[in-house]
């Protein structure tokens, strides 16, 4: 009897960490495997950090981690070079861990480009943000179900996306979990869920002036989304069928929250 040979699939591993001092000066930069970090030359006073996955996408068994640390009184934009793609997984789950630490009176804008989920994808992602005293945070996450241009409608995938923001002493400031399963997708027409849409984005703004921004933000998004605020937290939700249209709704909101522009990679 012939022995059965099971092919060993290559899996992606990577870790990238950036530590920025005052005014965005690089204090530490670490890169390993398929995770990279670049600091593009910009013509504004706000430094930018761009993370990327050189493996070209995520599949079962991949492990990536990204970390960003920002010094006190420093504003930084962080994004990803392109949309991340979660491809079909033959076995296992892709794991992505994001850790962000924001110093006192600093401002972090975490604005990765879209995550595209393909049929049979399996992705587990956790984003943890720690804010020191008087620090501000603006985070934007967009999920896309398949490629609209290819008329794809994923029905079998698993996503577990955890997002936590906490104060330096461990006090929770914001927590949300987005979980998608084949059972969830069977109810995608439910108006309390996806309402039949294939693109959905969340924006969270944590700052002392968050509640004061609510009326202005609602005026900007009109009937294209929903916004709510309480305490030092402002939440915006937008759904649609085209990622570019959703992005065009979010950009004026981001600018209204005190930033004159978005990362350069968003403009390409």
Buried (B, 14 or more C-beta within 10 A) or exposed (E): EEEEEEEEEEBBBBBBBBBBBEEBEEEEBEBEBBBBBBBEEBEEEBBBBBBBBEBEBBBBBBBBBBBBBBBBBBBBBBBBBBBBBBBBBEEBBBBBBBBBBBBBBBBBBBBBBBBBBBBBBBBBBBBBBBBBEBBBBBBBBBBBBBBBEEEBEBEEBBBBBBBBBBBBEEEEBBEBEBEBEEEBBEEBEEEEBBEEBBBBBBBBBBBEEBBEBBEEBBEBBEEBBEBEBEEBBBBBEBBBEBBEEBBEBBBEBBEBBBBEBBBBBBEE
